[in-house]
Amino acid sequence: MSDQPTPPRFPNLRGAPMQSIRPGRAASRADLYHRLVSMEWSGFFALLALAYVVFNLIFAGLYLAQPGAIANAKPGFSDAFFFSVQTMATIGYGDMHPATFYANAIVSVEVLLGMTGLACTTGVIFARFSRPTARVMFSRVALVTPYDGVPTLMFRAANQRRNRILEAQASVTLVRNEWTAEGTVMRRFYDLTLKRQRNATFILTWTVMHGIDATSPLAGATLETLRAQEAEIIVTLQGLDEGLLQTIHARQNYRADDILWNRRFVDIIGRTQEGKLTVDYDHFHDVEKIDS
């Protein structure tokens, strides 16, 4: 890659203060299901436990609003709370039961809401478990190294499940800041042509490569120019999981400092004495230096 003078520094768009516009209430409600499905399991169960406690606290307060609404309940809050828990789960009362029309009306409302909440929670949990996920591992760094006499951007991907990902396709995009003719900074996207974009049966590893020739958006780029442009390499990989028969996706980003020059990946493919292929994943991310 040829040496070029470092271009003028772009404004730091990542570090600039930004003000977000909050969506309307209707948009927030419509996005609630997506948030529940995509949030971490720990946060999901914490939110579920909080909703469970708040729900029963509210109905316990409603039962206490009328003295004597619950037969055989001890004075205080605890029996009313656990009566609400039993009512919501429809598991029977034992000694306690509704004693007035008011209590029966509250029980009817709570059972309806409890059954609805249980159905919704079951649906969300099922959606979380059934969501297809890809266990695709990408190399921590990308390399720019000669390949067949041409500087080549490359990185490695591995299928950690060891099953087949059918019709796997990789897409690599260069994102960088550029000045327009009007003197404003725009974030530009360039699709990079790959030497092999499709892998019919992605089983073990795949080295994705882009040749940096005169037509490449990376032609003439250096580490300094990529840093100045706040460049990123965005990788997306998708394919059909052979076991689940569902489309899976994986994504990886490489910034300028994640790209190493004049390095190559350590060979991790070997064979056993029986002639079977082996992959040494302990050295999957390892690289070694080569002559300039």
Secondary structure, DSSP 8 states (H G I E B T S, - for coil): ------------TTTS--------HHHHHHTHHHHHHHS-HHHHHHHHHHHHHHHHHHHHHHHHTSTT-EET--SSSHHHHHHHHHHHHT---TT-EE-SHHHHHHHHHHHHHHHHHHHHHHHHHHHHHHS----EEE-SSEEEEEETTEEEEEEEEEETT-S-EEEEEEEEEEEEEEE-TTS-EEEEEEEE--S--EEEEE-SEEEEEEE--TTSTTTT--HHHHHHTT-EEEEEEEEEETTT-SEEEEEEEEEGGGEEESEEE---EEE-TTS-EEE-GGGTT-EEE---
